[in-house]
Amino acid sequence: MQQTIAVMVLAEQIEHHVKEEDDEMFPKVQKSKLNIVTLGKEIAQRKSSLL
């Protein structure tokens, strides 16, 4: 029973996170002058250098 509740809570948190990204973060990024492809590549390179 506790596992079911934990999964339900996790699902709610994920749904909230996705909604926040869709409603707030993505529109801001789209309006900005950021080149998100380049940014993604830079983040991937940095991540691999840290691992």
C-alpha positions in Angstrom: 0.0 0.0 0.0 2.8 2.4 0.9 4.5 1.7 -2.4 1.3 2.6 -4.3 1.0 5.9 -2.4 4.6 6.7 -3.1 4.2 6.0 -6.8 1.1 8.2 -6.9 2.9 11.0 -5.1 5.8 10.7 -7.5 3.5 10.7 -10.5 1.9 13.9 -9.2 5.3 15.6 -8.7 6.3 14.6 -12.2 3.1 16.0 -13.7 3.6 19.3 -11.9 7.2 19.5 -13.1 6.3 18.8 -16.7 3.4 21.4 -16.5 5.8 24.0 -15.0 8.3 23.4 -17.9 5.6 23.6 -20.5 3.9 26.7 -19.1 6.8 28.7 -17.8 10.3 27.5 -18.8 9.9 26.6 -22.4 8.2 29.8 -23.4 11.0 31.8 -21.8 13.7 29.8 -23.6 11.8 30.2 -26.9 11.7 34.0 -26.4 15.4 34.3 -25.5 18.2 34.5 -27.9 19.8 31.3 -26.6 20.9 28.7 -29.2 19.6 25.7 -27.3 21.3 23.2 -29.7 24.7 24.7 -28.9 23.8 25.0 -25.2 22.9 21.3 -25.2 26.2 20.3 -26.8 28.1 22.4 -24.3 26.3 20.8 -21.4 26.9 17.3 -22.8 30.6 18.0 -23.2 30.9 19.4 -19.7 29.0 16.4 -18.3 31.4 13.9 -20.1 34.4 15.8 -18.8 33.2 15.5 -15.2 32.5 11.8 -15.4 
